[in-house]
């Protein structure tokens, strides 16, 4: 079958880029040159319709882009990447969940392919089903999703720290005031169950009881998962101070 004489033919993509065909090896093997110098292999049919994506076009909250590589955006790592981008840059998500306020994604991870490579290197599907990507165990109170600050952790570990920053801004963690008796109760959650620690004359005393028991419990959970979690996570849990 005779090849089409399409070398040099130009198109405008739906993203607004001008592209030129620089090599044609068949209907499903066309090399195009974007007007910014980027080269990409595509198929002829979507090219003619303008349905080719620039790998560095920032179409996720004007920051994130697909990048150059073979990782699929329609995958578990693609879902994870879109989720963290949404947590940080979707105003609706921010308004619904105060814990994502002022969070950002490291510039390296704006490139989906870079994130996907990190994901593949750090996520084991055989042992980490249902685990969460955590950003503030390795670095306490961290607000940046990055390869230096993130790690996968089981839900039990992740739940140890949910909402603590918000609760701290309102009152002492783990402390409830009982007006009728003018005392302060301390309690902690273990294995999704409440654990009563006693009543105290001051909120400081109640918080100290909570702090002691919470730090002890965090170490117990760390020991439970020691053989499966990242060593950095284990060490951070053992050093964690409420």
MARDRENDREN-859873 format. One line per 4 residues: number of its first residue (from 1); for each residue z, x, y of C-alpha. Coordinates in steps of 0.001 Angstrom, whole numbers, plus 524288, in hexadecimal, padded with zeros to 5 digits. Layout:
BEGIN
NUM	Z,X,Y ~ ...
***
This chain:
BEGIN
1	80000,80000,80000 ~ 7FC17,80557,80D2F ~ 80739,80892,8164D ~ 80820,801A1,8234B
5	80448,80986,82F3A ~ 810DE,806CA,83697 ~ 81528,81468,83AF1 ~ 8184F,813AD,84967
9	819F0,804EC,8496E ~ 8255E,800B4,8520C ~ 82EFE,7F565,8517C ~ 83A90,7F058,85930
13	8468D,7ED6F,850F4 ~ 84F72,7E1BE,852C9 ~ 859A1,7EB32,8581C ~ 85021,7EF4B,862D6
17	84BD2,7FCA4,85DD2 ~ 83DBA,8011F,85DA9 ~ 839E1,80741,850AA ~ 82DB4,80E2A,84C04
21	828CB,80FE4,83E1D ~ 827D1,81E7B,83B65 ~ 825D6,81E23,82CA0 ~ 820E4,813DA,82342
25	82206,81578,8147A ~ 820FA,80746,810E8 ~ 8257B,7F9EB,8153C ~ 83385,7FCDE,8112E
29	833F0,80AED,815DE ~ 83178,80BDB,8246C ~ 83764,81634,82D4C ~ 839A3,81253,83B5D
33	83DAD,819A7,84782 ~ 8468C,812D9,8514A ~ 8444D,8156A,85FB4 ~ 850F8,81D42,86023
37	84C69,82689,85573 ~ 85360,8204B,849CE ~ 84B4D,81FE3,83D47 ~ 84CFE,81597,832BC
41	84627,810DA,82665 ~ 84370,80244,825FD ~ 83AB3,7F809,81FC1 ~ 82EAB,7F2D1,82695
45	831D2,7E459,82608 ~ 83EE6,7E4AE,82D82 ~ 83920,7EEDC,836C2 ~ 82E7A,7E586,83AF3
49	838C6,7DB0D,83D7B ~ 84159,7E45B,8453A ~ 84C0C,7E393,83B02 ~ 84F43,7F1FA,839FF
53	85C7D,7F6F4,83E73 ~ 85EDC,80328,84641 ~ 8696B,80AB0,83ECD ~ 870AC,80DDB,84B6E
57	86F5D,800CF,85241 ~ 87D33,7FC96,85605 ~ 87CF2,7EE8F,85176 ~ 88B32,7ED53,84D30
61	89305,7EA52,8597C ~ 889F4,7F395,860F7 ~ 8904D,7FF0C,859F5 ~ 88DD8,7FED8,84B57
65	880EA,8021F,844ED ~ 87B4F,8036C,8373F ~ 877EC,811D6,83797 ~ 86F00,81957,82E65
69	872A0,818BA,8201D ~ 87232,810CE,813A9 ~ 87EFF,80949,81478 ~ 87D10,7FAA3,81519
73	88346,7F285,81FBC ~ 883BC,7E77F,815B0 ~ 88E6C,7EDCE,80D8E ~ 89D4B,7EED5,80CEE
77	89D33,7FA7E,81618 ~ 8942B,7F2DD,81F25 ~ 89DCE,7E79C,81F87 ~ 8A8EF,7F118,8221E
81	8A182,7F7A5,82D46 ~ 89DD4,7EAC6,833B0 ~ 8ABF0,7E656,8327F ~ 8B1AA,7F210,8398E
85	8A733,7F15D,84413 ~ 8AA64,7E2F2,845D9 ~ 8B908,7E54A,8466D ~ 8B73C,7EEE5,85180
89	8ABFD,7E947,85952 ~ 8AB59,7DAB2,8568B ~ 8B2EF,7D424,8618B ~ 8B57B,7C819,8592A
93	8BB66,7D070,84E68 ~ 8C3E4,7D7A1,8583D ~ 8C91D,7CB00,85DFC ~ 8CCAB,7C5C9,85088
97	8D389,7D1F5,84B8D ~ 8DBF6,7D99A,8551D ~ 8DCD0,7E54E,84BD8 ~ 8CEA0,7E8C4,84EE5
101	8D08B,7E8FE,85D9F ~ 8CB7C,7F5AD,863A4 ~ 8C69D,7FAA2,85678 ~ 8BA22,802B0,85608
105	8B128,808D3,84BEC ~ 8AEC1,8177C,84C03 ~ 8A12F,81A72,8515B ~ 89D55,820E5,84488
109	89F69,813F6,83DA7 ~ 8968C,80CB4,84715 ~ 88C36,811F3,83DBA ~ 88D21,80953,831A2
113	88771,813C9,828B9 ~ 8922A,81D64,82CA7 ~ 89CA1,8132A,829F6 ~ 8964E,80F96,81CFC
117	89693,81DC0,8184C ~ 8A50D,81EA0,81BB8 ~ 8A761,811A2,814D8 ~ 8A0A6,8164C,8086C
121	8A877,822F4,80878 ~ 8B58C,81C0A,80A44 ~ 8B491,80EE0,80369 ~ 8B59A,80E34,7F49B
125	8B10A,800B8,7F014 ~ 8B7C2,80273,7E2F2 ~ 8C570,80441,7E86B ~ 8C4CE,7FECB,7F645
129	8C077,7F0BB,7F48B ~ 8C6F2,7E886,7FF25 ~ 8CB9C,7F462,806D9 ~ 8CB3A,7F47F,815B3
133	8C5F4,7FE57,81F7B ~ 8D1F1,80257,82752 ~ 8D19C,80976,8345A ~ 8DFEF,80B49,83825
137	8E78E,81083,82C97 ~ 8E26F,81E6D,82DB2 ~ 8E41F,81DCD,83C75 ~ 8EEB0,8144E,840C7
141	8EA7F,80A51,84B03 ~ 8DCA5,80F9E,84A69 ~ 8D206,8075C,850BC ~ 8C5E6,80EB3,84C37
145	8BE5A,80C64,83FA4 ~ 8B99E,819E7,83BD3 ~ 8B7E3,822B3,82FEB ~ 8C3E3,82A53,83465
149	8CD08,81EB3,835A9 ~ 8C8AE,81514,82B26 ~ 8CBAB,813DF,81CBF ~ 8CAA3,8096C,81255
153	8D7A2,803A8,80E1C ~ 8DBA6,7F89D,804FA ~ 8DF37,7EBAA,80B3C ~ 8ED9E,7EDC4,8080B
157	8EE00,7FA04,81072 ~ 8E5D4,7F429,81B4D ~ 8EEDF,7E862,81C3C ~ 8FA94,7F139,81EC0
161	8F5F5,7F33D,82CB3 ~ 8EF10,7E698,8307B ~ 8F2C9,7E173,83DF9 ~ 8FDAD,7EB50,84027
165	8F8BF,7EF9A,84D8B ~ 8F7FF,7E190,85258 ~ 90567,7DE1C,84CEF ~ 90B61,7EA30,85308
169	906C8,7E5E5,86073 ~ 90E2A,7D8F9,85F02 ~ 91AFB,7DCC7,85891 ~ 9213E,7E630,84F1A
173	919B4,7E6FC,84268 ~ 92027,7DFC2,8373C ~ 92A7F,7D9AD,8400D ~ 92D30,7CB4A,8429A
177	9374B,7C63E,84C48 ~ 93FBC,7BAAB,84807 ~ 944E2,7B405,85430 ~ 94ED2,7AB68,84CF9
181	95685,7B716,847EC ~ 95229,7C0B5,8526A ~ 94E32,7CA87,847F3 ~ 941F8,7D1F8,84451
185	93C39,7D107,836BF ~ 9344C,7DBF9,83098 ~ 92A59,7D966,825F6 ~ 91E9F,7DFE8,81FBC
189	91333,7DB6D,8176B ~ 911A2,7E18A,80A09 ~ 906DB,7DD8F,800B5 ~ 903BC,7D1FF,809AC
193	911C6,7CD30,808B0 ~ 91C3D,7CD36,81320 ~ 927D9,7D62C,810F4 ~ 9346B,7D352,81884
197	93B64,7DF61,81DCE ~ 9470E,7D922,824AF ~ 94BB6,7D4CD,83226 ~ 94FE6,7DDE7,83D0A
201	9567B,7DD44,84A43 ~ 94B5B,7E3E2,851B5 ~ 93C9F,7E43D,85059 ~ 93D52,7F2F7,84FAD
205	94615,7F27F,843A6 ~ 93D43,7E874,83D33 ~ 93131,7F07D,84027 ~ 93766,7FCBC,83A8D
209	939CD,7F578,82DD2 ~ 92BAB,7F0FC,82DDA ~ 92699,7FEA3,83111 ~ 92E44,8051E,82625
213	929FB,7FB43,81BE5 ~ 91BD3,7FADC,82098 ~ 91A1E,8098A,8200C ~ 9203D,809C2,81297
217	91722,7FEF5,80DED ~ 90B1C,805D6,81373 ~ 90E7E,811C3,80B43 ~ 91017,80936,7FF30
221	902A0,8035F,8012C ~ 8FCE2,810E5,803AB ~ 9026D,815C2,7F6CA ~ 8FCD8,809EB,7EFCC
225	8EF07,80D3B,7F44D ~ 8F038,81C01,7F4C9 ~ 8E643,81EDE,7EA1E ~ 8DB9D,81685,7F055
229	8DCB9,817E4,7FF11 ~ 8D7FA,82300,807B1 ~ 8E235,82DD1,80834 ~ 8E1D5,82CF5,81712
233	8E5BF,81E9F,8162A ~ 8F0DD,821B1,80CD8 ~ 8F636,82C4D,815CC ~ 8F4DA,82394,821D2
237	8FC70,818AC,81B14 ~ 9076F,821E2,8178B ~ 9085B,826AB,82594 ~ 90713,81932,82BB3
241	911AD,81560,83551 ~ 913A9,80766,839CD
***
